[in-house]
């Protein structure tokens, strides 16, 4: 059964990330700096290289690939909640190479920014804490009032 809670928009943050920085680390740092405990993230731009994950449902572990080439960020979408008592950014990204071939997956550390514009929307609402889900083997939301 779905678990849905009402949330309200609190603030929106927009900005440009650092050339050469790690994409996931920079977004997470903004969440820590701005005390964003619940939110949504979107971004576009380009990366110098990318590290993407795919969750192997049978093995219950992430498999990673590194793309060592310039790529356009055609879409980055994700959310912010808490894991291990700190902000946790869970994002998926779609990238395109110079021929328009697309690559996608779970955004992982090791994705280096060429240029990136980001929008973070912070919400007020219940506490969304990630806890291990026995059915999937993933840290999914446990939602409290």
C-alpha positions in Angstrom: 0.0 0.0 0.0 1.3 3.5 -0.9 2.4 5.8 1.9 1.7 9.4 0.9 2.0 12.6 3.1 1.2 16.2 2.4 4.2 18.5 2.2 4.4 22.3 1.5 7.0 24.2 -0.4 9.3 26.2 2.0 12.0 27.7 -0.2 13.7 27.4 -3.6 17.4 27.7 -4.2 19.0 28.2 -7.6 22.6 28.4 -8.5 25.7 27.3 -10.5 27.9 24.5 -9.3 31.8 24.5 -9.3 33.7 23.5 -12.4 35.6 20.3 -11.6 33.6 19.6 -8.5 31.8 16.3 -7.7 28.2 16.7 -8.7 26.6 14.6 -5.9 28.9 16.0 -3.3 28.2 19.7 -4.3 24.4 19.1 -4.2 24.7 17.4 -0.8 26.9 20.2 0.6 24.2 22.8 -0.4 21.6 20.7 1.5 23.8 20.6 4.6 24.6 24.3 4.3 20.9 25.3 3.8 19.6 22.8 6.3 17.4 21.1 3.7 16.0 17.9 5.2 13.3 17.3 2.7 13.3 18.4 -0.9 13.6 18.0 -4.6 16.6 18.6 -6.9 16.8 19.2 -10.7 19.9 20.1 -12.7 21.2 20.5 -16.2 24.6 21.3 -17.8 27.5 19.1 -18.7 30.0 16.8 -17.0 33.7 15.9 -17.7 33.1 12.3 -16.7 30.3 10.4 -15.0 29.9 7.5 -12.6 26.4 5.9 -12.8 24.9 3.1 -10.8 22.4 0.4 -11.6 20.7 -1.6 -8.8 21.0 -5.4 -9.5 17.7 -6.6 -8.0 18.9 -10.3 -7.9 22.2 -9.6 -6.3 20.8 -6.7 -4.2 23.7 -4.5 -4.9 24.7 -1.5 -7.1 26.8 -2.0 -10.2 28.7 1.0 -11.3 30.0 2.2 -14.7 32.4 5.1 -15.4 32.0 7.1 -18.5 35.3 8.9 -19.1 34.1 11.5 -21.7 32.4 14.8 -21.9 28.6 14.4 -21.6 25.6 16.7 -21.5 23.2 16.5 -18.6 19.8 16.1 -20.3 18.0 15.5 -17.0 18.9 15.2 -13.4 16.0 14.6 -11.0 16.1 13.6 -7.4 15.0 14.0 -3.8 16.4 14.9 -0.5 15.7 13.1 2.7 17.7 11.8 5.7 19.9 8.8 6.0 22.3 8.1 8.9 21.1 11.4 10.5 22.2 13.7 7.7 20.8 14.9 4.4 20.9 12.3 1.7 20.5 13.2 -2.0 19.0 10.4 -4.2 19.2 11.4 -7.8 19.0 9.8 -11.2 20.7 11.3 -14.2 20.4 11.0 -18.0 23.4 12.0 -20.1 24.1 12.3 -23.8 27.3 12.0 -25.7 28.4 14.0 -28.9 26.4 11.6 -31.1 23.2 11.9 -28.9 23.6 8.4 -27.4 22.0 8.4 -23.9 23.3 6.9 -20.7 21.3 6.9 -17.5 21.3 5.7 -13.9 21.7 6.5 -10.3 24.0 9.5 -9.8 27.1 8.3 -7.9 30.2 10.1 -6.5 32.8 10.5 -9.2 30.7 12.5 -11.6 32.8 15.6 -12.3 31.2 18.9 -13.3 32.0 20.9 -16.4 29.1 23.3 -16.0 25.9 22.8 -14.0 22.9 24.8 -13.0 20.9 23.4 -10.1 17.5 24.1 -8.6 16.8 22.8 -5.0 13.3 23.1 -3.6 13.0 22.6 0.2 9.8 21.4 1.8 8.2 21.4 5.2 6.5 18.2 6.2 6.9 14.9 8.0 10.4 13.5 8.6 11.5 11.2 5.7 14.3 8.9 7.0 15.8 6.2 4.9 15.7 2.7 6.5 16.6 -0.7 5.1 13.6 -2.3 3.4 13.8 -6.1 3.7 11.7 -6.7 0.5 14.0 -4.8 -1.9 17.3 -4.6 0.1 17.2 -0.8 -0.5 17.2 2.1 2.0 13.7 3.4 1.4 11.6 6.1 3.1 10.2 5.5 6.6 7.9 8.4 7.1 7.0 9.8 10.5 4.8 12.7 11.6 
